[in-house]
Amino acid sequence: MKRKPTFKWLLCLLTYLVFGALSANSQTNVAITIDDVPNTRQFKTDNFQSQLLDKLDSFSIPVAVFINEGLLYKTDSITRNFELLIDWAKKDFVTLGNHTFSHPRYSDVGFEPFKADVEKGEFISRELAGKYNKPLQYFRFPFNDLGKDSVQQILIHSFLREKKYISTPFTVESSDWMFNYIYEYYLSHSEPEKAKEIGDLYVSKTIDYFHFFDSLSLEKYGRKVNQIFLCHDNALNSKYLGEIVRKLKEENYNFISLETALQDTVYLQENQYYQKWGVSWFYRWMPVQQERTRWMRLEPDLSLIESLYRELLDKE
């Protein structure tokens, strides 16, 4: 004879469903993407050891890297630089992407020179992708500059489709390039305590940016979308990206591949932003500038870092 469910059983089921829903809503999926690989200058400084790659090796998370092949020729250690790129390419957790050869700003150089730089930037990467049985299907614009107007943007995206490239978005970015400039400045001026302060601030502000864009996602879409985090191959991340990953894991973030992240239907939206500035795709999907401006004003405050960055630039 079938027994009726008891009140206690029903209460347990309700508790499970409620907390399960809360848990699912609290978890954020995020893909880590790293631009300007390989950092050959830092590689030489660190006695031909990529500390960032070594650290990533211990994370057990997927990452996508966007390669500037021109960096291979930026130091006098070209053979070792090639070996470094091979080390990146052969890692199972690494997805390869094209970031042009020389990192030009598309809105400045125009269509034909930029197109040539994209093609020049895939020569070695495509060979390595074939060797290690990986696709080379992702492209990211330097400075996330997709073009100064709709005409430039239509031209380049038509070319990228012909090349079977996916133009790679991002949703979360915390100006690590600016933090890195200040961080390296203090290290080079024998001020390690100040460098550490900048590194710690970078970590906390990055976490703040994740919280901010998660809240934006919940308000706009009623859920947490798959986030795509953009950072760079630099000294700062060699030291502090691991701390960011650790803190995100503590907050129930789940690390996924770029391919998986892009399966979120949010990325099917059309770009509505036709200026050259490299804004988050959350802003690109907004149809009017007033909405972008309102949200941008709510972002974590980086005014202290911005003024310090300008101050140190003036000293150089």
C-alpha positions as CSV (number, residue, x, y, z in Angstrom):
1,M,0.0,0.0,0.0
2,K,1.4,3.4,-1.0
3,R,2.2,5.6,2.0
4,K,1.1,9.3,2.2
5,P,4.0,11.7,2.5
6,T,4.5,12.9,6.0
7,F,4.6,16.6,7.0
8,K,8.2,16.2,7.9
9,W,9.0,14.7,4.5
10,L,7.2,17.6,2.7
11,L,9.0,20.1,4.8
12,C,12.4,18.6,3.9
13,L,11.4,18.6,0.2
14,L,10.4,22.3,0.3
15,T,13.6,23.2,2.1
16,Y,15.7,21.4,-0.5
17,L,13.8,23.1,-3.4
18,V,14.1,26.6,-1.8
19,F,17.8,26.3,-0.9
20,G,18.6,24.6,-4.2
21,A,17.0,27.5,-6.1
22,L,18.9,30.0,-3.9
23,S,22.2,28.2,-4.5
24,A,21.7,28.0,-8.2
25,N,20.9,31.7,-8.3
26,S,23.9,32.6,-6.2
27,Q,26.4,30.7,-8.4
28,T,28.0,32.6,-11.3
29,N,29.7,30.9,-14.2
30,V,32.8,32.7,-15.4
31,A,35.3,32.2,-18.2
32,I,38.8,33.6,-17.7
33,T,40.4,35.2,-20.8
34,I,43.9,36.7,-21.0
35,D,45.1,39.2,-23.6
36,D,48.6,40.0,-24.8
37,V,50.1,36.6,-24.6
38,P,53.0,35.9,-24.5
39,N,54.5,38.6,-22.3
40,T,58.1,38.1,-23.5
41,R,59.4,41.1,-21.7
42,Q,58.3,39.8,-18.3
43,F,59.5,36.3,-19.4
44,K,63.0,37.6,-19.9
45,T,62.9,39.6,-16.6
46,D,61.8,36.4,-14.7
47,N,64.8,34.4,-16.0
48,F,62.8,32.8,-18.8
49,Q,60.0,31.4,-16.6
50,S,56.4,32.4,-17.1
51,Q,55.1,32.8,-13.6
52,L,51.5,33.3,-14.8
53,L,51.5,30.1,-16.8
54,D,53.0,28.2,-13.9
55,K,50.3,29.6,-11.6
56,L,47.5,28.7,-14.1
57,D,48.9,25.2,-14.3
58,S,48.0,24.7,-10.6
59,F,44.4,26.2,-10.9
60,S,42.7,23.4,-12.7
61,I,40.5,25.8,-14.6
62,P,40.1,26.5,-18.3
63,V,41.5,29.8,-19.8
64,A,41.4,31.4,-23.2
65,V,44.5,33.3,-24.3
66,F,44.7,35.9,-27.1
67,I,48.0,36.0,-28.8
68,N,50.0,38.9,-30.2
69,E,52.6,37.2,-32.4
70,G,54.5,40.4,-32.7
71,L,55.6,40.0,-29.0
72,L,57.8,37.1,-30.0
73,Y,60.2,39.6,-31.6
74,K,60.1,42.2,-28.8
75,T,63.2,40.9,-27.1
76,D,66.5,39.4,-28.3
77,S,65.5,36.0,-27.0
78,I,63.4,35.0,-30.0
79,T,64.0,31.2,-29.8
80,R,63.0,31.2,-26.1
81,N,60.0,33.3,-26.9
82,F,58.8,30.8,-29.4
83,E,59.3,28.1,-26.8
84,L,57.1,30.1,-24.4
85,L,54.3,30.4,-26.9
86,I,54.5,26.6,-27.5
87,D,54.3,26.1,-23.7
88,W,51.0,28.1,-23.7
89,A,49.6,26.3,-26.8
90,K,50.2,22.8,-25.6
91,K,48.4,23.1,-22.3
92,D,45.1,21.2,-22.3
93,F,43.4,23.9,-20.3
94,V,44.3,26.7,-22.8
95,T,42.1,27.8,-25.7
96,L,43.9,29.8,-28.3
97,G,42.8,33.1,-29.8
98,N,44.1,35.8,-32.2
99,H,44.7,39.3,-30.9
100,T,46.4,40.6,-34.1
101,F,50.1,40.7,-34.8
102,S,51.0,44.2,-33.5
103,H,48.0,45.3,-31.3
104,P,46.8,48.2,-33.5
105,R,43.8,50.3,-32.6
106,Y,41.3,49.5,-35.4
107,S,39.5,52.9,-35.4
108,D,42.9,54.6,-35.9
109,V,44.5,52.4,-38.6
110,G,41.4,51.6,-40.6
111,F,40.1,48.5,-42.3
112,E,42.8,47.4,-44.8
113,P,45.8,47.7,-42.4
114,F,43.9,46.1,-39.6
115,K,42.7,43.2,-41.8
116,A,46.4,42.6,-42.8
117,D,47.4,42.7,-39.1
118,V,44.8,40.1,-38.2
119,E,46.0,37.7,-40.9
120,K,49.7,38.3,-40.0
121,G,48.8,37.5,-36.4
122,E,47.5,34.0,-37.1
123,F,50.4,32.5,-38.9
124,I,52.2,30.8,-36.0
125,S,49.1,30.4,-33.8
126,R,47.3,28.4,-36.5
127,E,50.2,26.1,-37.0
128,L,50.4,25.5,-33.2
129,A,46.6,25.0,-33.0
130,G,46.9,22.3,-35.7
131,K,49.8,20.6,-34.0
132,Y,47.9,20.4,-30.7
133,N,44.5,19.6,-32.2
134,K,42.9,22.8,-31.2
135,P,40.7,25.2,-33.2
136,L,41.8,28.8,-33.7
137,Q,38.3,30.3,-33.9
138,Y,38.3,33.2,-31.4
139,F,39.4,36.8,-32.1
140,R,39.6,39.8,-29.8
141,F,40.1,43.4,-30.8
142,P,43.0,45.2,-29.3
143,F,41.7,47.8,-26.8
144,N,38.3,46.2,-27.5
145,D,38.0,48.8,-30.2
146,L,35.5,47.4,-32.7
147,G,35.5,50.5,-34.9
148,K,34.7,54.2,-34.6
149,D,31.3,53.9,-36.3
150,S,28.8,51.4,-37.7
151,V,30.5,51.4,-41.1
152,Q,33.9,50.3,-39.7
153,Q,32.2,47.7,-37.5
154,I,30.2,46.2,-40.3
155,L,33.3,45.9,-42.5
156,I,35.5,44.2,-40.0
157,H,32.8,41.8,-38.7
158,S,32.0,40.7,-42.3
159,F,35.8,40.0,-42.7
160,L,35.9,38.0,-39.5
161,R,32.9,35.9,-40.5
162,E,34.7,35.1,-43.7
163,K,37.7,34.0,-41.7
164,K,35.4,32.0,-39.4
165,Y,36.4,33.9,-36.4
166,I,34.2,34.6,-33.4
167,S,34.5,38.1,-32.2
168,T,35.1,37.5,-28.5
169,P,33.2,39.7,-26.0
170,F,33.8,40.3,-22.3
171,T,31.5,41.4,-19.5
172,V,33.9,42.0,-16.5
173,E,37.1,43.9,-16.7
174,S,38.9,45.9,-13.9
175,S,41.5,48.0,-15.7
176,D,44.3,45.6,-14.7
177,W,46.6,47.4,-17.2
178,M,46.4,50.6,-15.2
179,F,47.0,48.8,-11.9
180,N,49.9,46.9,-13.5
181,Y,51.6,50.1,-14.6
182,I,51.5,51.4,-11.0
183,Y,52.5,48.1,-9.6
184,E,55.6,47.8,-11.9
185,Y,56.5,51.4,-11.2
186,Y,56.7,50.7,-7.4
187,L,58.7,47.5,-7.9
188,S,61.2,49.2,-10.2
189,H,61.6,52.0,-7.7
190,S,62.3,49.6,-4.8
191,E,59.0,50.2,-3.1
192,P,57.6,46.7,-2.6
193,E,55.2,47.7,0.2
194,K,53.4,50.2,-2.1
195,A,53.4,47.6,-4.8
196,K,51.7,45.1,-2.5
197,E,49.1,47.7,-1.6
198,I,48.3,48.2,-5.3
199,G,48.1,44.4,-5.8
200,D,45.7,44.0,-2.9
201,L,43.6,46.9,-4.1
202,Y,43.5,45.3,-7.6
203,V,42.1,42.1,-6.1
204,S,39.4,43.8,-4.0
205,K,38.3,46.1,-6.8
206,T,38.1,43.1,-9.3
207,I,35.8,41.3,-6.9
208,D,33.8,44.5,-6.6
209,Y,33.4,44.5,-10.4
210,F,32.2,41.0,-10.4
211,H,29.6,41.9,-7.8
212,F,28.6,45.0,-9.8
213,F,28.1,43.2,-13.1
214,D,26.3,40.3,-11.4
215,S,23.8,42.8,-10.0
216,L,23.5,44.5,-13.4
217,S,22.8,41.0,-14.9
218,L,20.1,40.2,-12.3
219,E,18.4,43.5,-12.9
220,K,18.5,43.4,-16.7
221,Y,18.0,39.7,-17.3
222,G,16.5,38.4,-14.0
223,R,19.4,35.9,-13.7
224,K,23.2,35.7,-13.5
225,V,24.5,35.2,-17.0
226,N,27.8,33.5,-17.9
227,Q,30.4,36.1,-17.2
228,I,33.6,36.5,-19.3
229,F,36.5,38.1,-17.4
230,L,39.2,40.0,-19.3
231,C,42.7,40.5,-17.9
232,H,46.2,40.6,-19.3
233,D,49.5,38.6,-19.3
234,N,51.4,40.9,-16.9
235,A,53.4,41.0,-13.7
236,L,50.4,42.0,-11.7
237,N,48.4,38.9,-12.7
238,S,51.4,36.7,-12.3
239,K,51.2,37.6,-8.6
240,Y,47.5,38.3,-8.0
241,L,45.3,36.4,-10.4
242,G,45.5,33.3,-8.2
243,E,44.1,35.4,-5.3
244,I,41.2,36.5,-7.4
245,V,40.5,33.0,-8.5
246,R,40.6,31.8,-4.8
247,K,38.3,34.5,-3.6
248,L,35.8,33.9,-6.5
249,K,35.8,30.2,-5.6
250,E,35.0,31.0,-2.0
251,E,32.0,33.0,-3.3
252,N,30.7,30.0,-5.3
253,Y,31.9,31.0,-8.7
254,N,32.2,28.2,-11.2
255,F,35.0,28.4,-13.8
256,I,34.0,27.4,-17.3
257,S,35.6,27.5,-20.8
258,L,35.0,30.4,-23.2
259,E,33.1,28.0,-25.5
260,T,30.7,27.1,-22.7
261,A,30.3,30.7,-21.6
262,L,29.3,31.8,-25.1
263,Q,26.5,29.2,-25.1
264,D,24.5,31.6,-22.9
265,T,21.8,33.1,-25.0
266,V,22.6,36.6,-23.7
267,Y,25.5,36.6,-26.3
268,L,23.1,36.3,-29.2
269,Q,22.1,40.0,-28.6
270,E,23.1,42.5,-31.2
271,N,25.7,45.2,-30.5
272,Q,24.1,48.6,-30.1
273,Y,27.2,50.6,-29.5
274,Y,29.1,52.2,-32.4
275,Q,32.0,54.0,-30.7
276,K,35.6,53.0,-30.3
277,W,35.8,52.7,-26.5
278,G,36.3,49.2,-25.1
279,V,33.2,48.9,-22.9
280,S,31.7,45.8,-21.3
281,W,29.2,44.0,-23.6
282,F,26.5,44.6,-21.0
283,Y,26.8,48.2,-22.2
284,R,27.0,47.3,-25.9
285,W,23.6,45.5,-25.6
286,M,21.9,48.6,-24.1
287,P,20.0,50.5,-26.8
288,V,20.4,54.0,-25.4
289,Q,23.4,56.0,-24.1
290,Q,21.4,57.3,-21.1
291,E,21.1,53.8,-19.7
292,R,24.8,53.1,-20.2
293,T,25.7,56.3,-18.5
294,R,23.5,55.6,-15.5
295,W,25.1,52.2,-15.0
296,M,28.6,53.4,-15.6
297,R,28.2,55.9,-12.8
298,L,27.4,53.1,-10.4
299,E,30.6,51.1,-11.2
300,P,33.3,50.6,-8.4
301,D,35.3,53.8,-7.9
302,L,38.7,53.8,-9.5
303,S,39.3,57.5,-9.3
304,L,42.3,57.0,-6.9
305,I,44.0,54.6,-9.2
306,E,43.3,56.8,-12.2
307,S,44.8,59.9,-10.6
308,L,47.8,58.0,-9.4
309,Y,48.3,56.5,-12.8
310,R,48.3,59.9,-14.5
311,E,50.6,61.3,-11.8
312,L,53.2,58.5,-12.4
313,L,52.9,58.9,-16.2
314,D,53.8,62.6,-15.8
315,K,57.0,61.6,-13.9
316,E,58.3,59.3,-16.7
